[in-house]
Amino acid sequence: MAGSLKTEGIVLRSLRYGEADRILHLYTPDRGRVSAIAKGVRRTRSRFGGRLEPFFRLRLVLYEGRSELLTVTSAETVAAYPHLRTHAAALDGAARACEAVARVFDDGDPHAGVYHLLANELVLLDGEPARAGRANALAFRLKLLLAAGFAPHLAACASCGESEHLMGFSGAAGGVVCAACEASAFPLDQEAHDFLVAALGLPLADAPDAPPRALAQAERAILETLEHHAHVRLHPLARG
Ligand SMILES: [Zn+2]
């Protein structure tokens, strides 16, 4: 199946390789996560310029040979997101978003929705760097869960369907649980529940903020859901 693959892609990671090359981890709409080598990119006269860095959204031509590693033959910038690179919090938010995408999805597991979600997050952090923070990062992760098919059940007990006396959150059950089913759950305040519902339902740019205690519970709910259903353990977010 040797040939050229034309695709867009967002650079998740960019690693030095050998004397002049780079290995890129990319997320693409049609192939999901792919790895590609860009040769000679670290020479001063490289035709790729500086655009093979993390967060760049690129229009790519990749050569696909027998190796799993594709080869970058052409790369044009679709978006560089220059503003987010000058704000520490926005840069951190972009790095965590790319890390989450890289860890939740394996190679060859494409979700076009994830590609657009990541692009939206980068646009948001670039346009309004002050939005970067824990609430934004959690809203992004919730939408990632939704795109991956692991969105938590929030309307009724995830174990028995009871819609009242919802007391806690259980990663194993995959959502909120009632008093009778709460054995493996941790307490979830109303504010944390409200945040999860709003962040999941609203556009990323309209995701609400919440008090630290509610955000901490929301983060735990997301982390436990990922651990139980995607078998992925993400790094905790910094406070703020
Ligand atoms: Zn129940």
Boltz pocket constraint, residues with backbone or C-beta under 6 A from the ligand:
constraints:
  - pocket:
      binder: B
      contacts: [[A, 157], [A, 158], [A, 159], [A, 160], [A, 161], [A, 162], [A, 177], [A, 178], [A, 179], [A, 180], [A, 181]]
      max_distance: 6.0
